[in-house]
Amino acid sequence: MHWVVQDNLFNERGFHKLMRVLERGGIPHTLVTVIPFDGGVEPTVDVEGPVMVMGSLSLARYARRRGWTPGVFINERFDFRVWREHLGGFLLNGDARVCRFAEVPRQEGAFFIRPCLDDKAFSGMVTRWEDFEPWREQVLRVGDTPQLTAETWVAVSEPRRIQSEYRMVVVDGRVVTGTRYKLGDRVFSSSEVEPDIWTFAQRMADRWGPDRAYALDIFVHEHQPFVGEINTLNAAGFYAYDVGKMVDAIESMRF
């Protein structure tokens, strides 16, 4: 498989580990610069056979335009509304209200809001109405964010106190590696993942998955694990998971 990696996208050790894994394994790869506004990549990549990209959503969209296989693991199932259908009470914010961005009703006290799609329209956040309303008005007035419009679907819920957060990598239904990337309010990347988190993540992967490969984020709330998010593996940060195991799993896939 030929890997196309966006140069300097991830300002973390995982990026450098990926490059070392590819180089030491003799796995063909190309570092590219992504031209803004979906303008393609430099240098141009023309290869035969399977191609895997790691980078931004712009690179992911470029891979889809090129028709690369697998290219990028992304589809219409990377959507909070679909997750809820399949995961129900295992989803941290499964009781969220879903509505269009322009139609979010006034909220009392702090609330959590996130886009339904994994398109980076904005980052999920805890906010208050007095901050949210003027921000929304500005976004809708300026209109310079294509992914965030009046029609964008969002999920709104009560805030949850998260005790720890984990990123697990699932490939063909199997959890292959993982990392704890947050402890309380502190970013704390570690390869240490407790056995009960591994077990829960695999239970969720056995229950349902949006694609053959994805990043499954597990959040611990009130000492219980929940699915917090499901992200496109190609555009998700590495934190401290074992990049070599991820690469091995992808390289073992058949298309």
C-alpha positions as CSV (number, residue, x, y, z in Angstrom):
1,M,0.0,0.0,0.0
2,H,1.2,3.5,-0.7
3,W,0.7,6.0,2.1
4,V,0.1,9.7,1.4
5,V,0.9,11.8,4.5
6,Q,0.2,15.5,4.9
7,D,3.5,17.1,5.8
8,N,3.6,18.7,9.3
9,L,-0.1,18.3,9.9
10,F,0.2,16.7,13.3
11,N,2.4,18.7,15.7
12,E,2.9,15.7,17.9
13,R,5.3,12.7,18.3
14,G,2.8,10.4,16.5
15,F,3.5,12.1,13.2
16,H,7.2,11.3,13.5
17,K,6.5,7.8,14.7
18,L,4.4,7.2,11.6
19,M,7.2,8.3,9.3
20,R,9.7,6.1,11.1
21,V,7.3,3.1,10.9
22,L,6.8,3.6,7.1
23,E,10.6,4.2,6.5
24,R,11.8,1.2,8.6
25,G,9.1,-1.1,7.1
26,G,10.1,-0.1,3.6
27,I,6.4,0.9,3.0
28,P,6.1,3.3,0.0
29,H,4.9,6.8,1.0
30,T,4.8,10.4,-0.1
31,L,4.8,13.5,2.0
32,V,2.6,16.1,0.5
33,T,1.5,19.7,1.0
34,V,-2.2,20.3,0.8
35,I,-3.2,23.3,-1.3
36,P,-5.9,25.3,0.5
37,F,-9.5,25.3,-0.5
38,D,-9.4,21.8,-2.0
39,G,-6.8,22.7,-4.5
40,G,-5.1,19.4,-4.5
41,V,-1.6,18.4,-3.3
42,E,2.0,19.0,-4.1
43,P,3.7,17.0,-5.3
44,T,1.2,15.1,-7.4
45,V,0.8,11.5,-6.5
46,D,0.2,9.0,-9.3
47,V,0.6,5.4,-8.1
48,E,-1.1,2.1,-8.9
49,G,-2.8,0.0,-6.3
50,P,-4.1,0.7,-2.8
51,V,-3.5,4.2,-1.3
52,M,-4.0,5.3,2.3
53,V,-4.0,9.0,3.3
54,M,-3.3,10.5,6.7
55,G,-4.0,14.2,7.0
56,S,-6.7,16.8,7.1
57,L,-10.3,16.5,5.8
58,S,-9.1,18.5,2.7
59,L,-6.7,15.6,1.9
60,A,-9.5,13.1,2.6
61,R,-11.8,14.9,0.1
62,Y,-8.9,14.9,-2.4
63,A,-8.5,11.2,-1.9
64,R,-12.2,10.6,-2.7
65,R,-12.0,12.7,-5.8
66,R,-9.0,10.7,-7.0
67,G,-11.0,7.5,-6.3
68,W,-8.1,5.9,-4.3
69,T,-8.8,2.6,-2.5
70,P,-9.2,2.7,0.4
71,G,-8.0,6.3,0.3
72,V,-10.0,7.5,3.3
73,F,-12.5,5.8,5.6
74,I,-15.4,8.2,5.6
75,N,-19.0,8.0,4.7
76,E,-22.5,9.3,5.7
77,R,-22.5,7.1,8.8
78,F,-20.0,9.4,10.6
79,D,-23.0,11.3,11.9
80,F,-24.2,11.7,15.5
81,R,-27.7,10.8,14.4
82,V,-26.6,7.5,13.0
83,W,-24.4,6.7,16.0
84,R,-27.4,7.2,18.3
85,E,-29.5,4.8,16.2
86,H,-27.0,2.0,16.8
87,L,-25.4,2.8,20.2
88,G,-28.4,4.3,22.1
89,G,-27.6,4.5,25.8
90,F,-23.9,3.7,25.3
91,L,-23.5,7.1,23.7
92,L,-22.4,9.8,26.2
93,N,-24.8,12.4,24.8
94,G,-27.4,10.0,23.6
95,D,-30.2,12.2,25.0
96,A,-29.1,15.3,23.0
97,R,-31.6,17.4,21.1
98,V,-30.8,17.5,17.4
99,C,-31.7,20.6,15.4
100,R,-30.4,23.0,12.8
101,F,-27.7,25.5,13.9
102,A,-30.0,28.5,13.3
103,E,-32.8,26.8,15.3
104,V,-31.0,26.1,18.5
105,P,-33.4,27.3,21.2
106,R,-32.4,29.4,24.1
107,Q,-30.6,27.3,26.8
108,E,-30.5,28.0,30.5
109,G,-27.1,27.6,32.1
110,A,-24.2,25.9,30.6
111,F,-24.8,23.5,27.6
112,F,-22.8,21.3,25.3
113,I,-23.1,21.6,21.5
114,R,-21.4,19.8,18.6
115,P,-21.9,19.3,14.9
116,C,-23.6,16.1,14.0
117,L,-21.2,15.4,11.2
118,D,-17.5,14.7,11.5
119,D,-16.6,17.6,9.2
120,K,-14.9,20.0,11.6
121,A,-17.6,22.6,11.1
122,F,-16.7,23.7,14.7
123,S,-15.3,21.9,17.8
124,G,-17.7,20.5,20.3
125,M,-17.8,22.9,23.3
126,V,-19.5,23.8,26.5
127,T,-20.8,27.3,26.4
128,R,-23.6,29.6,27.7
129,W,-26.3,31.3,25.8
130,E,-24.9,34.8,26.4
131,D,-21.7,33.6,24.5
132,F,-23.3,31.3,22.0
133,E,-26.0,33.7,20.6
134,P,-23.6,36.5,19.5
135,W,-21.2,33.9,18.1
136,R,-23.9,32.3,16.1
137,E,-25.1,35.6,14.8
138,Q,-21.6,36.5,13.7
139,V,-21.1,33.2,11.9
140,L,-24.4,33.4,10.1
141,R,-23.8,37.1,9.1
142,V,-20.3,36.6,7.8
143,G,-20.9,33.2,6.2
144,D,-17.3,32.4,5.5
145,T,-17.4,28.8,6.9
146,P,-18.9,26.5,4.2
147,Q,-19.4,23.6,6.7
148,L,-21.2,25.8,9.2
149,T,-24.5,27.4,8.0
150,A,-28.0,28.0,9.2
151,E,-28.8,24.4,8.0
152,T,-26.0,22.6,9.7
153,W,-27.3,19.9,12.0
154,V,-26.1,20.1,15.6
155,A,-26.6,18.1,18.9
156,V,-27.3,20.0,22.1
157,S,-27.2,18.5,25.6
158,E,-26.4,19.0,29.2
159,P,-22.6,19.1,30.0
160,R,-21.0,15.9,31.3
161,R,-18.1,15.9,33.7
162,I,-15.6,13.7,31.9
163,Q,-13.0,12.0,34.1
164,S,-10.8,10.6,31.3
165,E,-10.8,10.3,27.5
166,Y,-9.3,7.6,25.3
167,R,-8.8,7.1,21.6
168,M,-9.1,3.6,20.3
169,V,-8.3,2.5,16.8
170,V,-10.7,-0.1,15.2
171,V,-9.8,-2.0,12.0
172,D,-12.1,-4.6,10.5
173,G,-14.0,-4.9,13.8
174,R,-11.0,-5.3,16.0
175,V,-9.6,-2.8,18.5
176,V,-5.9,-2.8,17.6
177,T,-4.4,0.0,19.7
178,G,-5.4,2.9,22.0
179,T,-4.3,5.8,24.1
180,R,-5.5,7.8,27.0
181,Y,-5.3,11.4,25.9
182,K,-7.0,13.3,28.7
183,L,-7.2,13.0,32.4
184,G,-9.8,15.4,33.9
185,D,-9.1,18.8,32.3
186,R,-5.5,18.0,31.6
187,V,-4.2,16.7,28.2
188,F,-2.3,13.7,29.2
189,S,-1.2,11.4,26.3
190,S,-0.3,8.0,27.5
191,S,-0.3,4.5,26.1
192,E,-1.8,3.2,29.3
193,V,-5.4,2.0,28.7
194,E,-7.1,0.1,31.5
195,P,-8.5,-3.4,30.6
196,D,-12.1,-2.3,31.2
197,I,-11.7,0.4,28.6
198,W,-10.3,-2.1,26.1
199,T,-13.2,-4.5,26.8
200,F,-15.8,-1.8,26.5
201,A,-14.3,-0.5,23.2
202,Q,-14.3,-4.0,21.7
203,R,-18.0,-4.5,22.8
204,M,-18.9,-1.3,21.0
205,A,-16.9,-2.4,17.9
206,D,-18.7,-5.7,18.0
207,R,-22.0,-3.9,18.2
208,W,-21.6,-1.5,15.3
209,G,-19.0,0.4,13.3
210,P,-19.4,3.1,10.6
211,D,-16.6,1.8,8.4
212,R,-13.8,-0.8,8.2
213,A,-11.5,1.5,10.1
214,Y,-12.2,4.4,12.4
215,A,-11.1,6.1,15.7
216,L,-13.4,5.3,18.6
217,D,-13.3,7.8,21.4
218,I,-14.3,6.5,24.9
219,F,-15.2,9.0,27.7
220,V,-15.5,8.0,31.3
221,H,-18.4,9.8,33.1
222,E,-19.3,8.9,36.7
223,H,-16.9,6.0,36.6
224,Q,-18.7,4.5,33.6
225,P,-17.3,4.3,30.0
226,F,-19.4,5.7,27.1
227,V,-18.8,6.3,23.4
228,G,-18.0,10.0,23.2
229,E,-17.2,10.4,19.5
230,I,-16.4,8.4,16.4
231,N,-13.9,10.0,14.1
232,T,-12.4,9.5,10.7
233,L,-9.2,7.6,11.3
234,N,-7.4,9.4,8.4
235,A,-7.9,12.8,10.0
236,A,-7.7,12.0,13.8
237,G,-4.8,12.8,16.0
238,F,-2.4,10.0,17.1
239,Y,-1.8,11.1,20.7
240,A,0.2,8.1,22.2
241,Y,-1.4,5.1,20.5
242,D,0.9,2.5,18.9
243,V,1.2,3.8,15.3
244,G,3.0,0.7,14.3
245,K,0.0,-1.5,15.2
246,M,-2.3,0.8,13.3
247,V,-0.1,0.6,10.2
248,D,0.2,-3.2,10.5
249,A,-3.6,-3.5,10.7
250,I,-4.2,-1.3,7.7
251,E,-1.5,-3.0,5.7
252,S,-3.2,-6.4,6.4
253,M,-6.5,-5.3,4.9
254,R,-7.5,-6.7,1.6
255,F,-9.4,-4.7,-1.1
